[in-house]
């Protein structure tokens, strides 16, 4: 018993000594005033001093429990680029120095003052390659406080040179024109959580859509350009908690963020899923005077109780099909389909299912009832874009600011199931022809939106490449 008690006491003392050593090592980089201001409520609840509280954080728990030791060390971003077992700042300060020969190739990294975080990540990744001499060129006007992040890297062998008086951009660093890391990524595909592209220079495209359950496991690679495209559809974002807040937290690690809302200076707005999944050239030239509707089959079939803004409305419209032909345009027909997804589980709907996985029959009608899964500003999907690209007039319920993007004279906008039914009943044989000029304008706008990601990427490289070629 005495031996056990002694061992326990010894272990406790060792742990206490380790904590003291950590506190001493971290104290030079820990900003108590910053921490007190940022986490006052947490400190009050814990009864701990700022540094002790920071050292007590379990960084294996949810990202929203993370705290930062100062204004420049983002613990969540660090983990996204450099996963570690314990405290991220402690990990950063304990990394080994460079061990390279005098003949090692020199890598020059440039940074303007608003690019210091991005340069810091790149320098850290270069050190870990342990293959190059590293010169970091910063502006001579950079303050000591802003340089603090680089001091541990200087101690590990980086040359910090305050000679970037011309304020050459980080993106003019020549190493970005080639692949110098050994990471292997799949070739570009829209449904990959991360994929590699080589034109016009090496870059990674990260996509965090609802179907990319593995996205949160993919790392930022600071040695390449990183583009991030995501859509935060609240109802469907079940794979990552507080998704938009998380993206905002790590956004500085990406070179461009494509998102429905502005998160920072490196964000460019892309309003939703920019896909159509249809080949418009295969569609019939002449459309039928009819109203189409596609109802998705979930795991439970047509589920009236499924959560989400429009699921009950969809079920209501499905059941109101016979009423849509009433009104002035009585000769119009309805083309209501269910998707083929899970159709084998519901043989009673087989006769109403699309013939194939193609949505082509939906767009053979002049009009289509199109509803998003949720109503969110700057958010629309193939449900709307497919209509415009195929020159089908949408009877639309979804994005509340859709008028910011499209001419409402080339579409119908509804707020309720009753409005959808009323609109459908009001349609007459000459309605489509009257709306066609505005529908054609909306097709042009939709096609421009479909190319928005490529446009933003091209603009990024156009601005950043000229000096890199010199």
Protein Blocks (a to p, Z undefined) as FASTA:
>chain_A
ZZmmmmmmmmmmmmmmmmmmmmmmmmmmpcfklmmmmmmmmmmmnopafklmmmmpcfkb
cfklpccfbfklcfklmmmmmgcfblfklmmmmpccddddfkbccddddddfklmmmmmm
mmmmmmmnopaccdddddfklcfklmmmmmmmmmnopacdffblnopafklpfklmpcfb
fbdcddddfkbfbdcdfbfbdcddddddfklmmlmmpccdfkbccdddddddfklmmmbg
hkllmmmmmmmmpmbdcdfbdfbfkbccdebjddekiafklpcfbdcddddddddddfkl
pafkbgcjklmmmmmmmmmmmmmmgcjklmbccdddddfehklmmmmlmmmpcfblbfkl
mmmpfbdcdddfbdcehiacfklmmmmmnopacddddjfklmmmpcfklcccdfbfklmm
mmmmmpcfklmmmmmmmmmmmmmmmmmmmmmmmmmmmmmmmmmmmmmmZZ
